[in-house]
Amino acid sequence: MSVSNKRSRITAPDLKARKGGEPIVSLTAYSAPMASFLDAVTDVFIVGDSVGMVLYGLPSTLGVTLEMMIGHGAAVVRGSSRACVTVDMPFGTYQESPEQAFRNAAKVIKRTGCGAVKIEGGVEMAETVAFLVDRGIPVMGHVGLMPQSVNKLGGYKAVGRNKEEAAAIISDARAISDAGAFSIVVEGVMESIGRAVTHSVPIPTVGIGASAECDGQVLVSEDMLGLFNDFTPRFVKRYADLSLEIEKAATNYSKDVKARRFPGPDNVSQPAAVKKE
Ligand code: KIV
């Protein structure tokens, strides 16, 4: 047997071992090119069901199907070589029973080559998390604001606003951790709850709108790049405004087309992509 020197991907156990250590850098990705741009700095790609809103223009994540997640998950695996790829299980594909969850999660793993799946839920999903983990499927949990419960919540607002709700979120995180999850996304909670959850579990918390008290952070890539402007949560830090760049490029392209400024293969003086106005 030969020893390969190919660099291997970050795994779920690698991420679990980062508790309290170097912060985990996580971003969403839905496509091979985006994954390739972000791979070098990302520890874990979450192929989120937010793809439904961000790429498909759906009003919520509820219409996202397993086939959509498999297509996007496989693309992100193909476009990356370093980050652990974790694929969201969409609404209705895991809540019915542990067996349903295993059947669908196994499909996701086989057809995408991803390293883990993510499911939303707390105490009520602990049995399912244990069932998957016992059968070889690494699971990332997701507590706090759970977008798949938007109809029950009545909207996307921060949760844990009173003592009972805060205690329930901590119990949810403990239950998912005790069930064997390798990490938990904590979404839409105040700093005190982000801190309490992080201190209550022996696995890393990855926050989104949950303060710097978590063991890592995740953002929807299109939010942080300024590529999705329909709705931007207040906590999102913007690092670029690429939608403006796209509009500028498209305007310049359209000017070139109208002015018939397009070279053929015989009169290209420089690559069109680097040509400046
Ligand atoms: O669907 C999603 O994009 C997510 C991440 C933001 C954690 O769940």
Residues whose N, C-alpha, C, O or C-beta is under 5 A from the ligand:
A	BS01	KIV	T28 I46 G48 D49 S50 V185 I208 V218
